[in-house]
Amino acid sequence: MKSYTYSEARGNFATVLEEAERDGAVEIRRRDGAVFRILPAQGSKASPLDVKGVKLGVSTADLVALVREGRERG
Protein backbone atom coordinates (compact mmCIF):
# COMPACT_ATOMS: atom_id res chain seq x y z
CA MET A 1 0.00 0.00 0.00
CA LYS A 2 1.36 3.39 -1.02
CA SER A 3 1.63 6.14 1.56
CA TYR A 4 1.48 9.89 0.82
CA THR A 5 2.00 12.96 2.92
CA TYR A 6 -0.97 15.31 3.14
CA SER A 7 0.70 17.79 0.78
CA GLU A 8 1.53 15.10 -1.80
CA ALA A 9 -2.00 13.72 -1.70
CA ARG A 10 -3.54 17.18 -2.06
CA GLY A 11 -1.33 18.00 -5.04
CA ASN A 12 -1.93 14.66 -6.80
CA PHE A 13 -5.46 13.81 -5.71
CA ALA A 14 -6.54 12.23 -9.01
CA THR A 15 -3.48 9.98 -8.95
CA VAL A 16 -4.16 9.03 -5.32
CA LEU A 17 -7.73 8.01 -6.18
CA GLU A 18 -6.62 6.00 -9.21
CA GLU A 19 -4.03 4.20 -7.12
CA ALA A 20 -6.56 3.44 -4.39
CA GLU A 21 -8.89 1.98 -7.01
CA ARG A 22 -6.13 -0.09 -8.58
CA ASP A 23 -4.36 -1.30 -5.41
CA GLY A 24 -7.26 -1.31 -2.95
CA ALA A 25 -6.06 1.35 -0.50
CA VAL A 26 -3.82 4.39 -0.05
CA GLU A 27 -2.63 5.96 3.20
CA ILE A 28 -2.32 9.68 3.82
CA ARG A 29 -0.19 10.92 6.72
CA ARG A 30 -0.45 14.33 8.35
CA ARG A 31 2.38 16.13 10.13
CA ASP A 32 0.75 15.47 13.49
CA GLY A 33 1.05 11.71 12.88
CA ALA A 34 -2.59 11.04 12.05
CA VAL A 35 -3.02 8.43 9.32
CA PHE A 36 -6.02 8.15 7.01
CA ARG A 37 -6.79 5.41 4.56
CA ILE A 38 -8.68 5.89 1.29
CA LEU A 39 -10.49 2.79 0.08
CA PRO A 40 -12.71 2.38 -2.97
CA ALA A 41 -16.38 1.92 -2.04
CA GLN A 42 -17.80 -1.54 -2.61
CA GLY A 43 -19.95 -1.79 -5.68
CA SER A 44 -18.61 1.45 -7.09
CA LYS A 45 -18.40 -0.13 -10.56
CA ALA A 46 -22.20 -0.30 -10.83
CA SER A 47 -24.06 2.18 -12.97
CA PRO A 48 -25.81 4.96 -11.03
CA LEU A 49 -28.82 4.25 -13.26
CA ASP A 50 -28.99 0.64 -12.06
CA VAL A 51 -31.73 1.01 -9.43
CA LYS A 52 -34.21 -1.48 -8.08
CA GLY A 53 -37.70 -1.28 -9.46
CA VAL A 54 -40.67 -0.34 -7.33
CA LYS A 55 -43.92 -2.27 -7.61
CA LEU A 56 -46.72 0.26 -7.85
CA GLY A 57 -49.53 -1.97 -9.00
CA VAL A 58 -49.94 0.08 -12.19
CA SER A 59 -50.62 -1.84 -15.39
CA THR A 60 -49.00 -1.20 -18.75
CA ALA A 61 -52.34 -0.02 -20.10
CA ASP A 62 -52.58 2.56 -17.28
CA LEU A 63 -49.10 3.87 -18.05
CA VAL A 64 -49.83 4.12 -21.78
CA ALA A 65 -53.06 5.99 -21.04
CA LEU A 66 -51.19 8.46 -18.78
CA VAL A 67 -48.54 9.11 -21.41
CA ARG A 68 -51.17 9.67 -24.12
CA GLU A 69 -53.09 12.03 -21.86
CA GLY A 70 -49.93 14.01 -21.15
CA ARG A 71 -49.08 14.26 -24.84
CA GLU A 72 -52.59 15.52 -25.66
CA ARG A 73 -52.24 18.32 -23.09
CA GLY A 74 -48.83 19.51 -24.22
C-alpha positions as CSV (number, residue, x, y, z in Angstrom):
1,M,0.0,0.0,0.0
2,K,1.4,3.4,-1.0
3,S,1.6,6.1,1.6
4,Y,1.5,9.9,0.8
5,T,2.0,13.0,2.9
6,Y,-1.0,15.3,3.1
7,S,0.7,17.8,0.8
8,E,1.5,15.1,-1.8
9,A,-2.0,13.7,-1.7
10,R,-3.5,17.2,-2.1
11,G,-1.3,18.0,-5.0
12,N,-1.9,14.7,-6.8
13,F,-5.5,13.8,-5.7
14,A,-6.5,12.2,-9.0
15,T,-3.5,10.0,-8.9
16,V,-4.2,9.0,-5.3
17,L,-7.7,8.0,-6.2
18,E,-6.6,6.0,-9.2
19,E,-4.0,4.2,-7.1
20,A,-6.6,3.4,-4.4
21,E,-8.9,2.0,-7.0
22,R,-6.1,-0.1,-8.6
23,D,-4.4,-1.3,-5.4
24,G,-7.3,-1.3,-3.0
25,A,-6.1,1.4,-0.5
26,V,-3.8,4.4,-0.1
27,E,-2.6,6.0,3.2
28,I,-2.3,9.7,3.8
29,R,-0.2,10.9,6.7
30,R,-0.5,14.3,8.4
31,R,2.4,16.1,10.1
32,D,0.7,15.5,13.5
33,G,1.1,11.7,12.9
34,A,-2.6,11.0,12.0
35,V,-3.0,8.4,9.3
36,F,-6.0,8.2,7.0
37,R,-6.8,5.4,4.6
38,I,-8.7,5.9,1.3
39,L,-10.5,2.8,0.1
40,P,-12.7,2.4,-3.0
41,A,-16.4,1.9,-2.0
42,Q,-17.8,-1.5,-2.6
43,G,-20.0,-1.8,-5.7
44,S,-18.6,1.5,-7.1
45,K,-18.4,-0.1,-10.6
46,A,-22.2,-0.3,-10.8
47,S,-24.1,2.2,-13.0
48,P,-25.8,5.0,-11.0
49,L,-28.8,4.3,-13.3
50,D,-29.0,0.6,-12.1
51,V,-31.7,1.0,-9.4
52,K,-34.2,-1.5,-8.1
53,G,-37.7,-1.3,-9.5
54,V,-40.7,-0.3,-7.3
55,K,-43.9,-2.3,-7.6
56,L,-46.7,0.3,-7.8
57,G,-49.5,-2.0,-9.0
58,V,-49.9,0.1,-12.2
59,S,-50.6,-1.8,-15.4
60,T,-49.0,-1.2,-18.7
61,A,-52.3,0.0,-20.1
62,D,-52.6,2.6,-17.3
63,L,-49.1,3.9,-18.1
64,V,-49.8,4.1,-21.8
65,A,-53.1,6.0,-21.0
66,L,-51.2,8.5,-18.8
67,V,-48.5,9.1,-21.4
68,R,-51.2,9.7,-24.1
69,E,-53.1,12.0,-21.9
70,G,-49.9,14.0,-21.1
71,R,-49.1,14.3,-24.8
72,E,-52.6,15.5,-25.7
73,R,-52.2,18.3,-23.1
74,G,-48.8,19.5,-24.2
